[in-house]
Amino acid sequence: MMIIWPTFKREKQYWEQGIQLIAGIDEVGMGALAGPVCAAAVIFRNEIQMSKSKCQFNDQIQKPKGVVIRDSKAMTAQQRDEAAKWIKENSLAWAVGEASVEEIDTINIRQASHLAMRRAVDALSVMPALLLIDGNPAQPHTKIPAVNIIKGDQLCYSIAAASIVAKVYRDKMMENFSRRFPGYDWESNKGYGSLSHKNALLDKGITVLHRKSYAPVAALAHKQYP
């Protein structure tokens, strides 16, 4: 299978138009049965500035030496941890936002994911002029224009970086939650509907971190709290 490496091609289109502060945005956790949905926003310097910095790319596709930057789902946990550290050290700005389980159940997961994105953008140390967002049309921020890129986490460097930062953040959060709520295997499944997680739901019932608006959880919640 051919490996697809993200590039700065999309960002460059806007840099050349004079738009310098461009934030890549991606979310993680929409399909999970438990835990918050999280999003990250990452702003890189203009690639001309980056080429003169310590980033030291080793080819024309912006793959920094010794670090893998690509769709976070195609990376190992160690690769993501190393990449997240590199991104935080070499980006102009980065931030993470989240929406709680209560917010997911109240306003639905799609709106909650937009809320997490907006919180990530608002937490940036500098305000971007443009948002590049992975996936289908979304306008999470009322004051900043957005461009949606299908498979953006595979194609766009800033979005790929955001996907890594968001996943590392949420994975560590779910690992911490697994110590508070043992037996659901969250340290491995990160709250997604694995067989071990579903079996634990049947055996142990739901927790306050389970999304009661999700059908598999709602069915058990009805039995647990008739």
PyMOL commands that set and color helices and strands:
alter all, ss='L'
color gray80, all
select helices_A, chain A and resi 9-15+47-51+72-74+77-90+101-107+109-122+152-155+157-180+186-189+195-204+215-224
alter helices_A, ss='H'
color red, helices_A
select strands_A, chain A and resi 22-28+37-43+93-99+130-134+146-149
alter strands_A, ss='S'
color yellow, strands_A
deselect
rebuild
show_as cartoon
